[in-house]
Amino acid sequence: MLEKLNLVILIKGGGEVGTAVAHRLAQCHFRVCITEIANPLAVTREATFCEAVYDGYKTVEGIIARRIDNPQQVFQIWASAEVPIFVDPESQIMNLIHPHVFVDAIMAKKNTGTGIQHAPLVIGLGPGFTAGEDVHVVIESNNSNNLGKVIMDGSADANTGIPIPVGGHSFLRVFHPPIEGRFTSDRVIGEIVSPGDIIGYVEGQAIKAEIKGVLRGLIRSGVYVKKDTKLAEIDPLARPEDCGRIRALPRAIAGGVLEAILFRFNH
């Protein structure tokens, strides 16, 4: 009988990419745990496990992530074949669960404190990490022919700052606030919007759509946002039912993570 890879994997960040990674690894029957901040600002909220921080649990493509309020609960959630998510910005739960793999999935475009000593295999997603220095492996996140590539030496491509074009639109489909302040909206993810429709308000200033499409992502109403905060996203090619599904880019990155894990442990 083949021996099971009984690995513990700790993922820092339950946003869109971290969710795709957690989903892929949970599907492969690894014990996965996610750490998050107290107030995550996900936009594509129908496909992000970090929503469990607010709602207690979140289901994405059949996998359930469940918030825990005590680190000891992690074992109970694993026994239920679910993914525990814990508000733990410094990922101190690693001292309890001793992960074989640590994945930095916060997609900050820089290293915010991840070290190669955090686990036998430390993986950084996207730019900001150097394989062989602060992490063991980097996964390419740039939407290119190398998307999802496992980098054993060096770094991922630099951040371009340009949203991925969809249906011929790039900057017009992504929204950022004109000023800092409280964002409010009565829109719902999955709605179809047209040019001129109001997506929401920041301190009374209207944020209007400039193209037609499905409201693929929308930050929670009532949160305080800074000028670089992503508020919403329109997808001119999507269907409403696509909003709860993992997209191709994060799914490819998740595949790279799985490859890196098997390369390291599947001898």
Secondary structure as UniProt FT lines:
FT   STRAND          8..12
FT   HELIX           16..27
FT   TURN            28..29
FT   STRAND          31..36
FT   HELIX           45..47
FT   HELIX           49..51
FT   HELIX           52..55
FT   STRAND          57..60
FT   TURN            61..62
FT   STRAND          63..68
FT   HELIX           71..73
FT   HELIX           74..79
FT   TURN            80..81
FT   STRAND          83..87
FT   TURN            89..90
FT   TURN            92..93
FT   HELIX           94..97
FT   STRAND          101..104
FT   HELIX           116..118
FT   STRAND          121..125
FT   TURN            127..128
FT   TURN            132..134
FT   STRAND          137..139
FT   TURN            145..148
FT   STRAND          150..151
FT   TURN            167..168
FT   HELIX           171..173
FT   STRAND          174..175
FT   STRAND          181..184
FT   TURN            189..190
FT   STRAND          192..193
FT   TURN            195..196
FT   STRAND          198..202
FT   TURN            203..204
FT   STRAND          205..208
FT   STRAND          213..218
FT   TURN            221..222
FT   STRAND          224..225
FT   TURN            227..228
FT   STRAND          232..235
FT   HELIX           240..244
FT   HELIX           248..265
//
